[in-house]
């Protein structure tokens, strides 16, 4: 495997995500709950992503512990907030990537990677000569422009959420009133770095950006504003994945306590097509529920 390169990140005053909490990650944890070493909860072939990501052989998903957003409605709370995961060194993380690739997956899918970008970059540099499948950056969208630019050489596919438009809503549900400003700046940078979407002969996305948006019950107008921004910024060239899988979680305090209604979802779907955003996917409402939440059992992490 190749050796590490000089990191562009200063973890003695962490600014990996837009919170820029400034802690010395070698001494204490950031807002994300993670120090210097990578912490991972699971790595396995995942078949429930969008068809152009999962394909027929699965997406090699690596779920990272901790989070710089900590959304109140998060379905992955045991790893995003409660710290379930296994600490490892960079060499071991690189081996996790390569072992997944060896299972025949279509890509390496980094789930919630933002706050561990420094370790991910080092691991990718360790195995860059051996990893021949695309790397997917699957984030909550709350990425800094600087981090996106630093990862661009190694990331082929960007899979960001665009969760909120309204600052009051993002402040309430994610303690991030600047979410929309930061996420749209990051997505613009992703689009500039990746260029137009490129698909292989099997219909797998190998380069480009696919924006995800989860419709929240009671907040359809916020969703429509997000779709309006995508259409105004990118026209009909940007693939969008509209999701209706919102599932109330018992630990949530501020988030809606019910599922999305069909009438609410259809209102947003109608707006999607009215705006000409026909590239991408519309999820079925039947995807809501806890059945597809993984067990955080350390699968695929090896020793």
C-alpha positions as CSV (number, residue, x, y, z in Angstrom):
1,X,0.0,0.0,0.0
2,X,1.1,3.6,-0.6
3,X,2.3,5.7,2.3
4,X,0.6,8.7,3.8
5,X,0.8,12.2,2.4
6,X,1.0,15.5,4.2
7,X,-2.5,16.2,5.6
8,X,-4.1,19.5,4.7
9,X,-6.1,19.5,7.9
10,X,-5.0,21.1,11.2
11,X,-6.5,18.9,13.9
12,X,-4.9,21.0,16.7
13,X,-7.6,23.6,16.0
14,X,-10.3,21.6,14.2
15,X,-12.2,23.2,11.4
16,X,-13.2,20.1,9.5
17,X,-16.9,21.0,9.5
18,X,-18.7,24.3,9.4
19,X,-19.0,24.4,13.2
20,X,-15.3,25.1,13.4
21,X,-15.3,24.2,17.1
22,X,-11.5,24.7,17.2
23,X,-10.7,21.9,19.6
24,X,-7.4,20.1,19.7
25,X,-8.7,16.7,18.5
26,X,-5.5,15.0,19.9
27,X,-6.5,16.2,23.4
28,X,-10.3,16.2,23.4
29,X,-13.3,15.3,21.3
30,X,-14.9,17.8,19.0
31,X,-18.7,18.6,18.8
32,X,-18.8,15.5,16.7
33,X,-17.8,13.3,19.7
34,X,-14.6,12.0,18.0
35,X,-10.9,12.5,18.6
36,X,-8.1,11.8,16.2
37,X,-8.5,8.1,15.5
38,X,-11.1,6.9,13.1
39,X,-14.1,5.2,14.7
40,X,-16.3,2.9,12.6
41,X,-19.5,1.0,13.4
42,X,-20.0,-1.3,10.4
43,X,-18.7,-2.0,6.9
44,X,-20.8,-4.2,4.6
45,X,-22.3,-4.5,1.1
46,X,-25.5,-2.3,1.2
47,X,-28.4,-3.0,-1.2
48,X,-30.8,-0.3,-0.1
49,X,-29.1,2.8,-1.5
50,X,-30.3,4.4,-4.8
51,X,-30.1,1.9,-7.7
52,X,-27.2,3.8,-9.3
53,X,-25.2,3.4,-6.0
54,X,-26.2,-0.1,-4.8
55,X,-26.5,-1.7,-8.3
56,X,-26.6,-5.5,-8.3
57,X,-23.6,-6.2,-6.1
58,X,-24.2,-3.7,-3.4
59,X,-22.5,-0.5,-2.2
60,X,-19.5,-1.0,0.1
61,X,-20.8,1.2,3.0
62,X,-18.6,2.2,5.9
63,X,-20.6,3.8,8.7
64,X,-18.6,6.2,10.7
65,X,-19.3,6.9,14.4
66,X,-20.1,10.4,15.7
67,X,-21.6,13.4,13.8
68,X,-21.2,17.1,13.3
69,X,-25.0,17.6,12.9
70,X,-26.7,15.3,15.4
71,X,-30.2,15.8,13.9
72,X,-32.9,15.2,16.4
73,X,-34.7,12.8,14.1
74,X,-31.6,10.7,13.3
75,X,-32.3,7.0,12.7
76,X,-28.7,6.1,13.5
77,X,-28.6,7.7,16.9
78,X,-26.6,4.8,18.5
79,X,-23.6,5.7,16.3
80,X,-24.2,9.4,15.7
81,X,-24.8,10.3,19.3
82,X,-24.2,7.4,21.6
83,X,-20.7,6.5,20.4
84,X,-21.2,2.9,19.4
85,X,-18.2,2.0,17.2
86,X,-14.7,0.6,17.1
87,X,-11.6,2.8,17.1
88,X,-8.9,1.8,14.7
89,X,-5.7,3.2,13.1
90,X,-5.4,4.4,9.6
91,X,-3.8,1.2,8.3
92,X,-6.7,-0.8,9.5
93,X,-9.2,1.6,8.0
94,X,-7.5,1.2,4.6
95,X,-7.7,-2.6,5.0
96,X,-11.5,-2.2,5.7
97,X,-11.8,-0.4,2.4
98,X,-9.8,-3.0,0.5
99,X,-11.6,-5.9,2.1
100,X,-15.0,-4.4,1.1
101,X,-13.7,-3.9,-2.5
102,X,-12.7,-7.5,-2.5
103,X,-16.3,-8.5,-2.0
104,X,-17.2,-7.2,-5.4
105,X,-19.1,-4.1,-4.4
106,X,-19.5,-1.3,-6.9
107,X,-18.0,1.5,-4.7
108,X,-16.7,2.4,-1.3
109,X,-19.5,4.4,0.3
110,X,-18.3,6.6,3.2
111,X,-21.4,7.3,5.4
112,X,-21.2,10.4,7.6
113,X,-17.5,11.0,6.9
114,X,-17.2,14.8,7.4
115,X,-15.8,14.8,10.9
116,X,-13.3,12.0,10.2
117,X,-12.1,13.4,6.8
118,X,-8.5,13.6,8.1
119,X,-8.3,9.9,8.8
120,X,-10.2,8.9,5.7
121,X,-7.9,10.9,3.5
122,X,-4.9,9.2,5.1
123,X,-6.5,5.8,4.6
124,X,-7.3,6.5,1.0
125,X,-3.7,7.6,0.4
126,X,-2.5,4.3,1.9
127,X,-4.5,2.2,-0.6
128,X,-4.9,4.5,-3.6
129,X,-2.9,2.2,-5.9
130,X,-5.1,-0.8,-5.0
131,X,-8.6,0.7,-4.8
132,X,-10.0,0.7,-8.3
133,X,-13.7,1.4,-7.6
134,X,-15.3,4.9,-7.0
135,X,-15.4,6.4,-3.6
136,X,-18.7,7.9,-2.5
137,X,-18.9,10.8,0.0
138,X,-22.3,10.2,1.7
139,X,-22.7,13.2,4.0
140,X,-25.3,15.2,5.8
141,X,-24.4,18.1,3.5
142,X,-22.9,20.1,6.4
143,X,-19.5,20.1,4.9
144,X,-16.9,22.9,4.7
145,X,-15.8,24.0,1.2
146,X,-12.2,23.5,2.3
147,X,-12.9,19.8,3.3
148,X,-14.7,19.1,0.0
149,X,-11.8,20.6,-1.9
150,X,-9.2,18.5,0.1
151,X,-11.1,15.3,-0.6
152,X,-11.9,16.0,-4.3
153,X,-8.9,14.1,-5.7
154,X,-10.1,10.9,-4.1
155,X,-13.9,11.2,-4.2
156,X,-15.7,10.3,-7.5
157,X,-19.3,10.5,-6.3
158,X,-20.8,13.1,-3.9
159,X,-24.0,12.0,-2.2
160,X,-24.9,14.9,0.1
161,X,-28.2,15.5,1.9
162,X,-29.8,18.9,1.5
163,X,-31.9,18.8,4.7
164,X,-33.2,22.3,5.5
165,X,-33.9,25.6,3.9
166,X,-35.2,27.5,6.9
167,X,-32.6,28.6,9.5
168,X,-35.1,28.4,12.4
169,X,-35.9,24.8,11.5
170,X,-32.3,23.7,11.1
171,X,-31.4,25.5,14.4
172,X,-34.2,23.6,16.2
173,X,-33.6,20.2,14.7
174,X,-29.8,20.2,14.2
175,X,-28.4,23.2,16.2
176,X,-27.2,24.5,12.9
177,X,-29.0,27.7,11.8
178,X,-26.4,28.2,9.1
179,X,-27.1,24.8,7.6
180,X,-28.6,26.0,4.3
181,X,-25.8,28.5,3.7
182,X,-23.1,26.0,4.4
183,X,-24.6,23.0,2.6
184,X,-25.4,24.9,-0.6
185,X,-21.9,26.3,-0.7
186,X,-20.5,22.7,-0.2
187,X,-22.8,21.3,-2.9
188,X,-21.7,24.0,-5.4
189,X,-18.1,23.0,-4.7
190,X,-18.9,19.3,-5.1
191,X,-20.5,20.0,-8.5
192,X,-17.6,22.1,-9.6
193,X,-15.1,19.4,-8.6
194,X,-17.0,16.4,-10.0
195,X,-18.5,17.9,-13.1
196,X,-21.6,16.4,-14.8
197,X,-22.9,13.0,-13.8
198,X,-21.2,10.0,-15.4
199,X,-22.7,6.5,-15.5
200,X,-21.0,3.3,-16.5
201,X,-22.4,0.6,-18.8
202,X,-24.4,-0.9,-15.8
203,X,-26.0,2.4,-15.0
204,X,-23.8,2.9,-11.9
205,X,-22.9,6.5,-11.0
206,X,-19.1,6.7,-11.2
207,X,-18.7,10.4,-11.1
208,X,-20.9,13.4,-10.2
209,X,-23.3,14.6,-7.5
210,X,-26.6,13.1,-6.4
211,X,-28.5,15.3,-3.9
212,X,-30.7,13.6,-1.3
213,X,-33.6,15.3,0.4
214,X,-35.8,13.8,3.2
215,X,-39.3,15.3,3.4
216,X,-40.2,16.2,7.0
217,X,-43.8,15.9,8.2
218,X,-45.3,19.4,8.5
219,X,-42.5,21.1,6.5
220,X,-43.4,20.5,2.9
221,X,-42.9,24.2,2.0
222,X,-39.3,23.9,3.2
223,X,-38.8,20.9,0.9
224,X,-40.2,22.8,-2.0
225,X,-37.8,25.7,-1.4
226,X,-34.9,23.3,-1.5
227,X,-36.1,21.9,-4.8
228,X,-36.5,25.4,-6.1
229,X,-32.9,26.2,-5.2
230,X,-31.6,23.0,-7.0
231,X,-33.6,23.8,-10.1
232,X,-32.4,27.5,-10.1
233,X,-28.8,26.5,-9.5
234,X,-28.4,23.5,-11.8
235,X,-31.5,23.3,-14.0
236,X,-32.6,19.8,-14.8
237,X,-29.1,18.4,-14.9
238,X,-28.8,17.6,-11.2
239,X,-30.0,14.1,-10.1
240,X,-32.2,14.3,-7.0
241,X,-33.2,11.6,-4.7
242,X,-36.5,12.5,-2.9
243,X,-37.1,10.5,0.2
244,X,-40.2,9.8,2.2
245,X,-38.8,7.4,4.8
246,X,-39.1,9.7,7.8
247,X,-39.6,7.6,10.9
248,X,-40.4,9.0,14.3
249,X,-37.8,8.0,16.8
250,X,-38.7,7.7,20.5
251,X,-35.6,9.6,21.7
252,X,-36.5,12.7,19.5
253,X,-37.6,15.8,21.4
254,X,-38.1,18.5,18.8
255,X,-38.7,16.5,15.6
256,X,-42.1,15.6,14.2
257,X,-43.7,12.7,16.1
258,X,-45.6,11.2,13.1
259,X,-44.9,9.8,9.7
260,X,-45.2,11.8,6.5
261,X,-48.7,11.6,5.0
262,X,-49.3,10.6,1.3
263,X,-50.9,14.0,0.6
264,X,-47.8,15.9,2.0
265,X,-45.4,13.7,0.0
266,X,-47.4,14.1,-3.2
267,X,-47.3,17.8,-2.9
268,X,-43.5,17.7,-2.9
269,X,-43.3,15.1,-5.6
270,X,-45.5,17.3,-7.8
271,X,-43.2,20.3,-7.2
272,X,-40.2,18.1,-8.1
273,X,-41.6,17.3,-11.6
274,X,-43.1,20.8,-12.1
275,X,-39.5,22.2,-11.6
276,X,-38.2,19.7,-14.2
277,X,-36.1,17.8,-11.8
278,X,-36.7,14.4,-13.5
279,X,-33.2,13.0,-13.1
280,X,-33.0,10.8,-10.0
281,X,-35.4,8.9,-7.8
282,X,-38.6,9.2,-5.8
283,X,-38.7,6.9,-2.8
284,X,-41.8,4.9,-1.9
285,X,-43.5,5.9,1.4
286,X,-43.3,2.2,2.3
287,X,-39.6,2.7,3.0
288,X,-40.5,4.3,6.3
289,X,-39.9,2.2,9.3
290,X,-37.0,0.7,11.4
291,X,-36.7,-2.5,9.5
292,X,-33.8,-1.1,7.3
293,X,-31.8,0.4,10.2
294,X,-28.6,-1.8,10.4
295,X,-27.5,-3.6,13.6
296,X,-24.3,-1.8,14.8
297,X,-22.4,-5.0,15.4
298,X,-18.9,-4.2,14.0
299,X,-19.5,-6.3,10.8
300,X,-16.7,-6.0,8.3
301,X,-14.2,-4.3,10.6
302,X,-11.8,-7.3,11.1
303,X,-8.8,-7.1,13.4
